[in-house]
């Protein structure tokens, strides 16, 4: 998935995300995606778990959240969020690409601030295409990349097409076929 980072770098990232989330709440970003109660959401590259609680509020008790990351520190941090907030409908997945989820089982996949760091982005996009439902949405935001780069990288392999550009995110629809 992403290049490994040191414990110190993960701690610094977590601290900076806490500050960011105070001034720019994650729920405001998620509103652009249109997540509804009962949705199944995959947070691919969940990091310290900043999106878990806002996702839990949006999906409700009938929804399901999968927080995936390749970093054991990220998974440990996400589990702390889950336990602290008593969220039985959130599951962590420690992986660099494969989710282990069934085909066509996810309503929305989040790919936030991770695409620029992927070692094998096409493998990740293929996996996200596989797990997304036919009308599922891949929501992407990456402040390390320009708009043209995001759209080009997400559509070049024909797994996804750009559906909507929000203020903070890009929504991609799952293409019908893979070439």
Secondary structure, 3 states (H helix, E strand, C coil): CECCCCHHHHHHHHHHHHHHHHHCCHHHHHCCCCCCCCCEEEEECCCCCCCHHHHHHHHCCCCEEEEEECCHHHHHHHHHHHHHCCCCCEEEEECCCCCCCCCCCEEEEEEECCHHHECCHHHHHHHHHHHEEEEEEEEEECCCCCHHHHHHHHHCCCCEEEEEECCCCEEEEECCCCC
